[in-house]
Amino acid sequence: MTKQFQLSKDMIMSAIGMASPKAAELLAEYGLHCLTCFANQFDTLEQGAMVHGMDDDEIEDMITEVNKELLK
């Protein structure tokens, strides 16, 4: 059995896109179109979300919701 992909706030944005295109699509729904950004090679999910004005609680909620969707 393969392990299901799960987001965490310390993941590099470009790695998320390579590992799970669905996760990247779901993050785009939150306004994080980071895969087309030059910073995607070194910014973490948390850093990208903060640049887009999200606070810690919003980031945690987003990660929880995206991970729930990835399990479907």
C-alpha positions in Angstrom: 0.0 0.0 0.0 1.4 3.4 -0.9 1.3 6.3 1.5 -1.3 9.0 0.7 0.3 12.4 0.0 -0.2 14.8 2.9 0.6 18.5 2.9 2.6 20.2 5.6 3.5 23.8 6.0 7.2 23.2 5.7 7.0 21.7 2.2 8.6 23.5 -0.7 6.0 24.7 -3.2 7.6 23.2 -6.3 7.8 19.8 -4.5 4.1 19.9 -3.8 3.3 20.5 -7.5 5.6 17.6 -8.5 4.3 15.2 -5.8 0.6 16.0 -6.1 -0.9 18.1 -9.0 -4.3 17.8 -7.2 -2.9 19.5 -4.1 -1.5 22.3 -6.3 -5.0 22.7 -7.8 -6.6 22.8 -4.4 -4.1 25.4 -3.2 -4.8 27.5 -6.2 -8.5 27.7 -5.0 -7.1 29.4 -1.9 -5.3 32.0 -4.1 -1.9 30.3 -4.0 -0.9 30.1 -7.6 2.7 29.5 -6.4 3.7 27.0 -9.0 4.0 29.7 -11.6 6.0 32.0 -9.2 9.8 32.3 -9.4 10.0 31.7 -5.7 8.4 28.2 -5.8 11.8 26.6 -5.8 12.6 27.8 -2.3 9.4 29.1 -0.6 7.6 26.7 1.7 3.8 26.5 1.7 3.8 28.5 4.9 5.9 31.3 3.4 3.8 31.4 0.3 0.6 31.6 2.3 2.0 34.3 4.5 3.0 36.4 1.4 -0.6 36.1 0.4 -1.8 37.5 3.7 -2.8 34.3 5.5 -2.2 34.0 9.3 -1.2 30.9 11.1 -4.8 29.7 11.8 -5.8 30.2 8.2 -2.8 28.3 7.0 -3.6 25.4 9.4 -7.2 25.4 8.3 -6.2 25.4 4.6 -3.8 22.5 5.1 -6.5 20.5 7.0 -9.1 21.1 4.3 -6.7 20.2 1.4 -5.5 17.1 3.2 -9.2 16.0 3.6 -9.8 16.5 -0.1 -6.7 14.5 -1.0 -8.1 11.5 0.9 -11.2 11.4 -1.3 
